[in-house]
Amino acid sequence: MGGYPTQLVKLLLIFCGVLLGALPAWAAASPADSLLTELNEALAHKEQYDGQRLNRIAELTAEFVSHEADDNAKFDLGLRIYDEYKAFKYDSAFAYSQKVTRLAKQLKSPEKMEVAKLKLAFVLLSSGLFKETFETMGTINPGRLTADDKPGFYFLKARAYSDLGDFNQDRVYRPAYYRQALACADTALQFCRPGSYDYLSVQEFRAQKTGNLRAGAAVYRQILRLPHLSLHQLAVSASTTAYIYELTGQDEKAFELLLASAIADVKTATKETVAILKLSDYCYRRGDLKNAYTFIKAAQEGAAFYKARQRQVAISHVSSLIEGQKISIIESQRKSLKTYSIVITLLAVFVLGFAFIIFQQLRKLQKADRLIAITNRELRGRNNELRQLNGGLNEANKIKEEYIGYYFHNNSQYIDKIEALKKTLDTLLGHKHYAGMQKLADGINIKKERNELLKGFDSVFLRLFPNFIAQFNGLLKAEDRIQLPEDQLLTTELRIFALIRLGIADSEQISRMLGYSINTIYTYKTRVKNRSFLPNEEFETRVQAIQAV
């Protein structure tokens, strides 16, 4: 918990700065750039923030166990543990909702039973179980809820209809879901204390659903002025306001608010969140693939950890777009490098040819020097002729010097051209933000670069499919399974079927990507299929069914 108030103050300044269009003095000139840096730093310390939440849970769990004989105390502690888990991990939140339900039954308290059902409905909705959410809410008697819980019940119902409409994406049924969501939100407002966080949150929800940017921004400013706001409350409010800006076409402001929301989510170890998913999509559309990939991986990890089903569906779509773009860029870079290498090779051949011509001219000059020396010895003693010969010798020396200067001048020009080409290549590659490719400009080595390219592909692929090798070997006979050296990620055989797993089934395309002939590709595929216990026609289908992370 150390440093939490400081983080809250800093995040509050960020949220205010984003809304007003100006960040504090310690921030960079560009709000988005500053927030991107802040988010990447927060992701680098994600395990630390997760550890803080787990420590709080461990303390509460120990206290829960220690109150074995006091069901009332256990019920209250169970709710506190549930609150820690509800946006962190679905399985554990669900388990504690069941525990508090059992405790409410033991206490024979109808009011506590309704609270337990409400907690269960919330976590079911967060996990994307819409049918179960509505079934559970249908069993809740609002009349038995406390004044504090009634707004939460109707607002949860509003969220359920809204999320169902967003998930279905159906033009016929979605408007009806949204109308029901707004009706439930209006009911929730009747039970909220005006000016409270709950009241303002419902108003902001209504502004989002109606696309009312002016009202949404005004409510957001009111929320920021509330005392004792938590980072999680700030994150939810910023994410909601970002959606309103997105609806009105103000993508830059929406992007900044989503960044601020994602920072708060990471620092509070919130896994059930949509902000970082939407950020990856924004970065992808901006052409910032590095951050898009970082954020989609973080979103995948969070959704998988929490088990948010509806988030995982949305993430899979964005992730496939980003991965496809990455592969296209790598292929484009490979073609560009081939072109650069051909140009440099031709230029080098031309320089060598010109150097050979200059060398021949120098040999002729050396021969002329020897003839002049002989003539000088023969004409020694003849002053007039000697002056003529000396003049000729001086002229020959001048020619020699000019040839030598010409030789070095032209060689220097071609060296300068090579250096200029290298600098241009460095600049082009630098604009692509691929630092590893600088080595290619320093020394073009197609074989080495192909190996580096394949090694990079292997590394990315195995991050996507960490169990690919084990599952692939599971399709082979025990005695024919592939054993990899410690310094190798994938063999050629594994790489061919890795591309097939990614949907590249055309052997000719695979041969071009890996640099083998199409006959070699067919040979590798046939050899592997013959080592499997599956029929040849079924093997590739089973490979394509291998699961990712």
C-alpha positions as CSV (number, residue, x, y, z in Angstrom):
1,M,0.0,0.0,0.0
2,G,3.1,2.2,0.2
3,G,3.0,5.2,-2.1
4,Y,-0.7,4.7,-3.0
5,P,-1.8,8.3,-2.0
6,T,1.1,9.7,-4.1
7,Q,0.0,7.6,-7.1
8,L,-3.6,8.8,-6.7
9,V,-2.6,12.5,-6.7
10,K,-0.3,12.0,-9.7
11,L,-3.0,10.1,-11.6
12,L,-5.6,12.7,-10.7
13,L,-3.4,15.4,-12.2
14,I,-3.0,13.4,-15.3
15,F,-6.8,12.9,-15.6
16,C,-7.4,16.7,-15.1
17,G,-4.6,17.5,-17.6
18,V,-6.1,15.3,-20.2
19,L,-9.6,16.8,-19.8
20,L,-8.3,20.4,-19.9
21,G,-5.8,19.9,-22.7
22,A,-2.7,20.8,-20.7
23,L,-0.5,18.5,-18.5
24,P,1.5,19.6,-15.4
25,A,4.9,21.0,-15.7
26,W,6.7,17.7,-15.1
27,A,5.0,16.1,-18.2
28,A,6.3,16.3,-21.7
29,A,4.9,18.7,-24.3
30,S,2.7,16.0,-26.0
31,P,0.1,14.6,-23.6
32,A,-0.2,11.3,-25.6
33,D,3.6,10.8,-25.7
34,S,3.9,11.4,-22.0
35,L,1.1,9.1,-21.1
36,L,2.4,6.3,-23.4
37,T,5.7,6.5,-21.6
38,E,3.9,6.4,-18.2
39,L,1.8,3.3,-19.3
40,N,4.8,1.4,-20.6
41,E,6.6,2.1,-17.3
42,A,3.6,0.9,-15.4
43,L,3.4,-2.3,-17.4
44,A,7.1,-2.9,-16.7
45,H,6.2,-3.0,-12.9
46,K,2.9,-4.9,-13.4
47,E,4.0,-7.8,-11.2
48,Q,4.7,-5.3,-8.4
49,Y,1.2,-3.9,-8.5
50,D,-0.3,-7.4,-8.8
51,G,1.7,-8.4,-5.7
52,Q,0.3,-5.5,-3.7
53,R,-3.2,-6.7,-4.4
54,L,-2.3,-10.3,-3.6
55,N,-0.8,-9.1,-0.3
56,R,-4.0,-7.4,0.7
57,I,-6.0,-10.5,-0.3
58,A,-3.6,-12.7,1.8
59,E,-4.1,-10.5,4.9
60,L,-7.9,-10.5,4.5
61,T,-8.0,-14.3,3.9
62,A,-6.0,-15.0,7.0
63,E,-8.4,-12.8,9.0
64,F,-11.3,-14.6,7.3
65,V,-10.0,-18.0,8.5
66,S,-9.3,-16.7,12.0
67,H,-13.0,-15.8,12.5
68,E,-14.2,-19.4,12.2
69,A,-16.9,-19.0,14.9
70,D,-18.2,-15.6,13.9
71,D,-20.4,-15.9,10.8
72,N,-21.3,-12.2,10.7
73,A,-17.6,-11.2,10.8
74,K,-16.8,-13.8,8.1
75,F,-19.6,-12.5,5.9
76,D,-18.3,-8.9,6.1
77,L,-14.7,-10.1,5.4
78,G,-15.9,-12.3,2.6
79,L,-17.4,-9.3,0.9
80,R,-14.1,-7.4,1.3
81,I,-12.2,-10.3,-0.2
82,Y,-14.8,-10.5,-3.0
83,D,-14.3,-6.8,-3.7
84,E,-10.5,-7.4,-4.1
85,Y,-11.2,-10.2,-6.6
86,K,-14.2,-8.9,-8.6
87,A,-12.1,-7.0,-11.1
88,F,-9.0,-9.1,-10.6
89,K,-9.9,-12.8,-11.0
90,Y,-13.3,-14.2,-11.9
91,D,-12.8,-17.7,-10.4
92,S,-11.9,-16.4,-7.0
93,A,-14.6,-13.7,-7.0
94,F,-17.1,-16.3,-8.0
95,A,-15.9,-18.7,-5.2
96,Y,-16.3,-15.9,-2.5
97,S,-19.7,-15.0,-3.8
98,Q,-20.7,-18.6,-3.1
99,K,-19.1,-18.4,0.3
100,V,-21.0,-15.3,1.4
101,T,-24.2,-16.9,0.0
102,R,-23.7,-19.9,2.3
103,L,-22.9,-17.6,5.2
104,A,-26.1,-15.6,4.5
105,K,-28.1,-18.9,4.6
106,Q,-26.5,-19.9,7.8
107,L,-27.3,-16.5,9.3
108,K,-30.9,-16.8,7.9
109,S,-30.7,-13.2,6.8
110,P,-32.8,-12.4,3.7
111,E,-31.1,-9.1,3.3
112,K,-27.6,-10.7,3.2
113,M,-28.9,-13.3,0.7
114,E,-29.9,-10.5,-1.7
115,V,-26.5,-8.8,-1.3
116,A,-24.8,-12.1,-2.0
117,K,-26.9,-12.6,-5.2
118,L,-26.0,-9.0,-6.3
119,K,-22.3,-9.8,-5.9
120,L,-22.7,-13.0,-7.9
121,A,-24.6,-11.2,-10.7
122,F,-21.8,-8.6,-10.9
123,V,-19.0,-11.1,-11.4
124,L,-21.1,-13.2,-13.8
125,L,-21.6,-10.1,-16.0
126,S,-17.9,-9.2,-15.8
127,S,-17.0,-12.6,-17.1
128,G,-19.4,-12.3,-20.0
129,L,-22.0,-14.8,-18.8
130,F,-25.1,-12.8,-19.8
131,K,-27.7,-15.6,-19.5
132,E,-26.5,-16.5,-16.0
133,T,-26.4,-12.8,-15.0
134,F,-30.1,-12.2,-15.9
135,E,-31.2,-15.4,-14.3
136,T,-29.4,-14.4,-11.0
137,M,-30.8,-10.9,-11.1
138,G,-34.3,-12.2,-11.7
139,T,-34.1,-13.9,-8.3
140,I,-33.2,-10.7,-6.4
141,N,-35.9,-8.9,-4.5
142,P,-35.0,-5.2,-4.6
143,G,-37.3,-4.5,-1.7
144,R,-34.9,-6.4,0.6
145,L,-31.8,-4.4,-0.5
146,T,-30.5,-1.6,1.6
147,A,-30.6,2.0,0.3
148,D,-26.9,1.8,-0.6
149,D,-27.4,-1.4,-2.6
150,K,-30.5,-0.5,-4.6
151,P,-28.7,2.0,-7.0
152,G,-26.1,-0.8,-7.6
153,F,-28.8,-3.3,-8.4
154,Y,-30.5,-1.1,-11.1
155,F,-27.2,0.2,-12.4
156,L,-25.9,-3.3,-12.8
157,K,-29.0,-4.2,-14.7
158,A,-28.5,-1.2,-16.9
159,R,-24.9,-2.3,-17.6
160,A,-26.0,-5.9,-18.3
161,Y,-28.5,-4.7,-21.1
162,S,-25.9,-2.3,-22.4
163,D,-23.1,-4.9,-22.5
164,L,-25.4,-7.4,-24.1
165,G,-26.3,-4.9,-26.9
166,D,-22.6,-4.2,-27.4
167,F,-21.7,-7.9,-27.6
168,N,-24.5,-8.9,-29.9
169,Q,-23.9,-6.0,-32.4
170,D,-27.4,-6.7,-33.9
171,R,-29.2,-3.7,-35.5
172,V,-32.6,-5.1,-34.7
173,Y,-32.2,-6.1,-31.1
174,R,-29.5,-3.7,-29.9
175,P,-31.7,-0.5,-29.8
176,A,-34.1,-2.4,-27.5
177,Y,-31.3,-3.4,-25.2
178,Y,-30.1,0.2,-25.0
179,R,-33.6,1.5,-24.2
180,Q,-33.9,-1.0,-21.4
181,A,-30.4,0.0,-20.2
182,L,-31.5,3.7,-20.1
183,A,-34.7,2.8,-18.3
184,C,-32.8,0.9,-15.6
185,A,-30.3,3.8,-15.3
186,D,-33.2,6.2,-14.7
187,T,-34.5,4.0,-12.0
188,A,-31.0,3.8,-10.4
189,L,-30.9,7.6,-10.3
190,Q,-34.0,7.7,-8.2
191,F,-32.2,5.8,-5.4
192,C,-28.8,7.6,-5.7
193,R,-27.8,10.5,-3.5
194,P,-27.5,13.6,-5.8
195,G,-23.9,14.6,-6.3
196,S,-22.5,11.3,-5.1
197,Y,-20.1,9.2,-7.2
198,D,-22.8,6.6,-7.9
199,Y,-25.2,9.4,-9.0
200,L,-22.5,10.9,-11.3
201,S,-21.5,7.5,-12.7
202,V,-25.1,6.8,-13.8
203,Q,-25.3,10.2,-15.4
204,E,-22.1,9.6,-17.2
205,F,-23.4,6.2,-18.4
206,R,-26.5,7.9,-19.8
207,A,-24.4,10.5,-21.6
208,Q,-22.4,7.7,-23.1
209,K,-25.4,5.8,-24.3
210,T,-27.0,9.0,-25.8
211,G,-23.7,10.3,-27.2
212,N,-24.0,13.6,-25.3
213,L,-20.4,14.8,-25.2
214,R,-21.1,18.1,-23.4
215,A,-23.0,16.3,-20.6
216,G,-20.5,13.5,-20.3
217,A,-17.5,16.0,-20.1
218,A,-19.3,18.1,-17.5
219,V,-20.1,15.0,-15.3
220,Y,-16.5,13.8,-15.7
221,R,-15.2,17.2,-14.3
222,Q,-17.6,16.8,-11.4
223,I,-16.3,13.4,-10.6
224,L,-12.7,14.6,-10.6
225,R,-13.7,17.2,-7.9
226,L,-15.1,14.5,-5.6
227,P,-13.1,13.8,-2.5
228,H,-11.7,10.3,-1.6
229,L,-11.8,9.0,-5.2
230,S,-10.0,5.7,-5.8
231,L,-7.8,5.0,-8.8
232,H,-10.3,2.4,-10.0
233,Q,-13.1,4.9,-9.9
234,L,-11.0,7.4,-11.9
235,A,-10.2,4.7,-14.5
236,V,-13.8,3.7,-15.0
237,S,-14.9,7.3,-15.4
238,A,-12.1,8.2,-17.8
239,S,-12.8,5.1,-19.9
240,T,-16.5,6.0,-20.1
241,T,-15.7,9.6,-21.1
242,A,-13.2,8.4,-23.7
243,Y,-16.0,6.4,-25.4
244,I,-18.1,9.5,-25.6
245,Y,-15.3,11.4,-27.3
246,E,-14.8,8.5,-29.7
247,L,-18.5,8.6,-30.6
248,T,-18.1,12.3,-31.5
249,G,-15.0,11.8,-33.6
250,Q,-12.5,13.3,-31.2
251,D,-10.1,10.4,-31.3
252,E,-7.0,12.2,-29.9
253,K,-8.9,13.2,-26.7
254,A,-10.3,9.7,-26.5
255,F,-6.8,8.2,-26.9
256,E,-5.4,10.4,-24.1
257,L,-8.3,9.5,-21.7
258,L,-7.8,5.7,-22.5
259,L,-4.1,6.0,-21.7
260,A,-4.8,7.6,-18.4
261,S,-7.5,5.0,-17.6
262,A,-5.1,2.1,-18.6
263,I,-2.4,3.5,-16.3
264,A,-4.8,3.5,-13.4
265,D,-5.9,-0.1,-14.3
266,V,-2.3,-1.4,-14.2
267,K,-1.5,0.4,-11.0
268,T,-4.6,-1.0,-9.3
269,A,-4.0,-4.5,-10.8
270,T,-7.4,-4.4,-12.5
271,K,-7.7,-7.3,-15.0
272,E,-11.3,-6.9,-16.1
273,T,-10.8,-3.8,-18.2
274,V,-11.4,-2.6,-21.8
275,A,-9.1,0.5,-21.9
276,I,-5.9,-1.3,-22.9
277,L,-7.7,-3.3,-25.5
278,K,-9.0,-0.2,-27.2
279,L,-5.6,1.4,-26.9
280,S,-4.0,-1.4,-28.9
281,D,-6.6,-0.8,-31.6
282,Y,-5.9,2.9,-31.6
283,C,-2.2,2.3,-31.9
284,Y,-2.7,-0.1,-34.7
285,R,-4.7,2.4,-36.7
286,R,-2.0,5.0,-36.0
287,G,0.7,2.7,-37.4
288,D,2.3,2.3,-34.0
289,L,2.7,-1.5,-34.2
290,K,5.2,-1.7,-31.3
291,N,2.8,-0.3,-28.7
292,A,-0.1,-2.0,-30.4
293,Y,1.6,-5.3,-29.9
294,T,2.6,-4.5,-26.3
295,F,-0.9,-3.5,-25.4
296,I,-2.8,-6.3,-27.1
297,K,-0.5,-8.8,-25.3
298,A,-1.2,-7.1,-22.0
299,A,-4.9,-7.2,-22.8
300,Q,-4.7,-10.9,-23.7
301,E,-2.9,-11.7,-20.4
302,G,-5.4,-9.7,-18.4
303,A,-8.5,-11.2,-20.0
304,A,-7.1,-14.8,-19.8
305,F,-6.2,-14.3,-16.1
306,Y,-9.6,-12.9,-15.3
307,K,-11.5,-15.2,-17.7
308,A,-13.5,-12.4,-19.3
309,R,-15.1,-14.2,-22.2
310,Q,-16.5,-11.3,-24.1
311,R,-13.1,-9.5,-23.9
312,Q,-11.2,-12.5,-25.2
313,V,-13.5,-12.5,-28.3
314,A,-12.8,-8.9,-29.0
315,I,-9.1,-9.3,-28.3
316,S,-8.7,-12.2,-30.8
317,H,-10.0,-10.0,-33.6
318,V,-7.6,-7.1,-32.9
319,S,-4.7,-9.5,-32.2
320,S,-5.1,-11.2,-35.6
321,L,-5.0,-7.8,-37.4
322,I,-1.8,-6.8,-35.6
323,E,-0.1,-10.1,-36.2
324,G,-1.0,-10.1,-39.9
325,Q,0.4,-6.6,-40.3
326,K,3.6,-7.6,-38.5
327,I,4.1,-10.5,-40.9
328,S,3.4,-8.2,-43.9
329,I,5.9,-5.7,-42.7
330,I,8.6,-8.4,-42.2
331,E,8.0,-9.7,-45.7
332,S,8.1,-6.2,-47.2
333,Q,11.4,-5.5,-45.3
334,R,12.8,-8.7,-46.7
335,K,12.1,-7.7,-50.2
336,S,13.5,-4.2,-49.6
337,L,16.7,-5.7,-48.2
338,K,17.1,-7.8,-51.3
339,T,16.7,-4.8,-53.5
340,Y,19.3,-2.8,-51.4
341,S,21.8,-5.7,-51.6
342,I,21.5,-5.9,-55.4
343,V,22.0,-2.2,-55.7
344,I,25.1,-2.2,-53.4
345,T,26.5,-5.2,-55.2
346,L,26.2,-3.6,-58.6
347,L,27.8,-0.4,-57.3
348,A,30.6,-2.3,-55.8
349,V,31.3,-4.1,-59.1
350,F,31.3,-0.8,-60.9
351,V,33.8,0.7,-58.5
352,L,36.0,-2.3,-58.8
353,G,35.9,-2.0,-62.6
354,F,36.8,1.6,-62.5
355,A,39.6,0.9,-60.1
356,F,41.0,-1.7,-62.5
357,I,41.0,0.9,-65.3
358,I,42.8,3.4,-63.1
359,F,45.4,0.7,-62.2
360,Q,46.0,0.0,-65.9
361,Q,46.6,3.7,-66.5
362,L,49.0,3.9,-63.6
363,R,51.0,1.0,-65.1
364,K,51.2,2.9,-68.4
365,L,52.4,5.9,-66.5
366,Q,55.1,3.8,-64.8
367,K,56.2,2.6,-68.2
368,A,56.4,6.2,-69.4
369,D,58.5,7.1,-66.4
370,R,61.0,4.4,-67.4
371,L,61.2,5.6,-71.0
372,I,61.8,9.2,-69.8
373,A,64.6,8.0,-67.6
374,I,66.3,6.2,-70.5
375,T,65.9,9.2,-72.7
376,N,67.3,11.5,-70.0
377,R,70.4,9.4,-69.7
378,E,70.9,9.4,-73.6
379,L,70.5,13.1,-73.9
380,R,72.6,14.0,-70.9
381,G,75.2,16.7,-72.0
382,R,72.9,18.3,-74.5
383,N,71.6,21.4,-72.7
384,N,68.9,22.4,-75.1
385,E,67.7,18.8,-75.5
386,L,68.1,18.2,-71.8
387,R,65.8,21.2,-71.1
388,Q,63.3,19.8,-73.6
389,L,63.6,16.3,-72.0
390,N,63.3,17.9,-68.5
391,G,60.3,19.7,-69.7
392,G,58.9,16.5,-71.1
393,L,59.7,14.7,-67.8
394,N,58.0,17.5,-65.8
395,E,55.0,17.2,-68.1
396,A,54.9,13.4,-67.6
397,N,55.2,13.8,-63.8
398,K,52.4,16.3,-63.9
399,I,50.3,13.8,-65.9
400,K,51.2,11.1,-63.4
401,E,50.2,13.3,-60.5
402,E,47.0,14.2,-62.2
403,Y,46.2,10.6,-62.9
404,I,46.9,9.7,-59.3
405,G,44.8,12.6,-58.1
406,Y,42.1,11.6,-60.5
407,Y,42.2,8.0,-59.3
408,F,41.9,9.0,-55.7
409,H,39.4,11.6,-56.4
410,N,37.1,9.2,-58.3
411,N,37.6,6.4,-55.8
412,S,36.8,8.9,-53.0
413,Q,33.6,9.9,-54.9
414,Y,32.5,6.3,-55.2
415,I,33.4,5.6,-51.5
416,D,31.4,8.7,-50.6
417,K,28.5,7.3,-52.7
418,I,28.7,4.0,-50.9
419,E,28.8,5.9,-47.6
420,A,25.8,8.1,-48.6
421,L,23.9,5.0,-49.6
422,K,24.7,3.4,-46.3
423,K,23.5,6.5,-44.4
424,T,20.4,6.6,-46.5
425,L,19.7,3.0,-45.7
426,D,20.3,3.7,-42.0
427,T,17.9,6.6,-42.1
428,L,15.2,4.5,-43.9
429,L,15.5,1.7,-41.4
430,G,15.7,4.0,-38.5
431,H,12.3,5.5,-39.5
432,K,10.9,2.0,-39.3
433,H,12.0,1.7,-35.7
434,Y,13.7,-1.7,-36.2
435,A,17.0,-1.3,-34.5
436,G,18.1,-4.8,-35.2
437,M,18.3,-4.1,-38.9
438,Q,21.1,-1.5,-38.5
439,K,23.5,-4.4,-38.7
440,L,22.3,-5.2,-42.2
441,A,23.3,-1.7,-43.3
442,D,26.8,-2.1,-41.8
443,G,27.5,-5.4,-43.6
444,I,25.0,-6.9,-46.0
445,N,24.8,-10.7,-45.5
446,I,21.7,-12.2,-47.0
447,K,22.2,-15.6,-45.4
448,K,22.8,-14.1,-42.0
449,E,19.8,-11.8,-42.4
450,R,17.6,-14.7,-43.5
451,N,18.7,-16.6,-40.5
452,E,18.0,-13.6,-38.2
453,L,14.6,-13.2,-39.9
454,L,13.7,-16.8,-39.3
455,K,15.0,-16.7,-35.8
456,G,12.8,-13.6,-35.1
457,F,9.9,-15.4,-36.6
458,D,10.6,-18.5,-34.4
459,S,10.7,-16.3,-31.3
460,V,7.4,-14.5,-32.1
461,F,5.7,-17.7,-33.1
462,L,6.7,-19.5,-29.9
463,R,5.4,-16.6,-27.8
464,L,2.1,-17.0,-29.6
465,F,2.2,-20.8,-29.4
466,P,4.4,-21.7,-26.5
467,N,3.1,-25.3,-26.5
468,F,3.3,-25.8,-30.3
469,I,6.4,-28.1,-30.2
470,A,4.9,-30.4,-27.6
471,Q,1.5,-30.5,-29.3
472,F,3.2,-31.0,-32.7
473,N,5.2,-33.9,-31.3
474,G,2.0,-35.4,-30.0
475,L,1.0,-35.9,-33.6
476,L,4.1,-38.0,-34.3
477,K,5.0,-41.5,-33.3
478,A,7.0,-41.6,-30.1
479,E,10.2,-42.8,-31.7
480,D,10.0,-40.1,-34.5
481,R,9.4,-37.0,-32.3
482,I,11.6,-34.0,-33.0
483,Q,14.3,-33.2,-30.4
484,L,15.6,-29.6,-30.6
485,P,19.2,-28.6,-29.8
486,E,19.4,-26.1,-26.9
487,D,20.4,-23.2,-29.2
488,Q,17.6,-23.7,-31.7
489,L,14.0,-22.6,-31.5
490,L,12.4,-24.3,-34.5
491,T,13.7,-26.8,-37.1
492,T,12.9,-26.3,-40.8
493,E,10.2,-29.0,-40.5
494,L,8.6,-27.2,-37.5
495,R,8.9,-23.8,-39.2
496,I,7.0,-25.1,-42.3
497,F,4.1,-26.4,-40.2
498,A,4.3,-23.2,-38.0
499,L,3.5,-21.2,-41.2
500,I,0.7,-23.7,-42.0
501,R,-0.7,-23.1,-38.4
502,L,-0.7,-19.4,-39.2
503,G,-2.9,-20.1,-42.3
504,I,-0.2,-20.0,-44.9
505,A,-1.0,-23.3,-46.6
506,D,0.4,-22.6,-50.1
507,S,3.6,-24.5,-50.6
508,E,4.9,-22.0,-53.2
509,Q,4.4,-19.1,-50.8
510,I,6.1,-21.1,-48.0
511,S,9.1,-21.8,-50.2
512,R,9.5,-18.1,-51.0
513,M,9.3,-17.1,-47.4
514,L,11.9,-19.8,-46.2
515,G,14.2,-19.6,-49.2
516,Y,13.8,-23.2,-50.3
517,S,12.6,-24.8,-53.5
518,I,9.0,-25.9,-53.7
519,N,10.2,-29.5,-54.1
520,T,12.2,-29.2,-50.9
521,I,9.0,-28.0,-49.1
522,Y,7.0,-31.0,-50.4
523,T,9.8,-33.4,-49.4
524,Y,9.8,-32.0,-45.8
525,K,6.0,-32.1,-45.5
526,T,5.8,-35.7,-46.8
527,R,8.7,-36.8,-44.6
528,V,6.9,-35.5,-41.4
529,K,3.5,-36.9,-42.4
530,N,5.0,-40.3,-42.9
531,R,6.3,-40.2,-39.3
532,S,2.8,-39.5,-37.9
533,F,0.3,-42.0,-36.8
534,L,-2.5,-39.9,-38.5
535,P,-3.6,-40.2,-42.1
536,N,-1.7,-37.8,-44.4
537,E,-4.9,-36.0,-45.3
538,E,-5.8,-35.3,-41.7
539,F,-2.3,-34.2,-40.4
540,E,-2.4,-30.6,-41.6
541,T,-5.9,-30.1,-40.2
542,R,-4.7,-31.3,-36.8
543,V,-1.7,-28.9,-37.0
544,Q,-4.1,-26.0,-37.7
545,A,-6.1,-26.9,-34.6
546,I,-3.1,-26.4,-32.3
547,Q,-4.1,-23.9,-29.7
548,A,-2.4,-20.6,-28.9
549,V,-1.8,-19.2,-25.4
